[in-house]
Amino acid sequence: YLFLQNMRATLIPTIAVPVVLLGTFAILAAFGYSINTLTMFGMVLAIGLLVDDAIVVVENVERVMMEDKLPPKEATEKSMSQIQGALVGIAMVLSAVFIPMAFFGGSTGAIYRQFSITIVSAMALSVLVALILTPALCATLLKPVSAEHHENKGGFFGWFNTTFDHSVNHYTNSVGKILGSTGRYLL
């Protein structure tokens, strides 16, 4: 809620993440794995990826609604045409990293197999949810917000947005400065 500052937008990842987690536990049960330290470690690592997929969809839909002044359904369609390739690509890259771990031999393989299957199944389900459930929730739950929604906040959120914007600007300027004189910073 702190970054999205919209209860409806916050609700969408809140719904998507438990759906993915439950699906992942079902896949683990189908493979005959129990909930243990290895599978839970895989889940902990995967949760960041799960939340990320849902938030990327929500933020892009909100951006399209704000910039193009589209209603939620049309904004969701346009947004998904822009980001679906990236979502699938990220899942494929992560799968390419973790799937080979499932084929290690010996006791190391037994350990990494559970870990690998946990992360890959969570990632695959996360992408499916981000391509199916999250857009449906965006089209249903989100309402258009004005461009001034974040700028006109007072109190804590006004302070947070201002501080965050200053931090982003400072970081952007610093990176620009470093890129402008790379020779000096490489030494």
Summary of the structure (lengths in Angstrom):
residues: 187
radius of gyration: 20.1
end to end distance: 41.9
largest distance: 59.7
contacts: 556
relative contact order: 0.15
helix: 82%
strand: 0%
